Amino acid sequence: MNNVLSAMTSDQSVLAKLKKAAQVQMSDADRFEQRVSFVFGSLGKNNTMTKADVRAQLRHQVGDLLQTVK
């Protein structure tokens, strides 16, 4: 197993893209949408909530602070 792991390498172009992406500052709106996507993706397949429902629920939980996020 150690030989297999030590033989693995990462594509340098992928590493460069990851480093560049790590430097990007997310806006509050982007961070909110990422939260919406995470919650929506975590819901079970039998759930009837839409992404709009998740957005509304998150806004309700957080309060007026996020009301400006569309």
Secondary structure, 3 states (H helix, E strand, C coil): CHHHHHHCCCCHHHHHHHHHHHCCCCCHHHHHHHHHHHHHHHCCCCCCCCHHHHHHHHHHHHCHHHCCCC
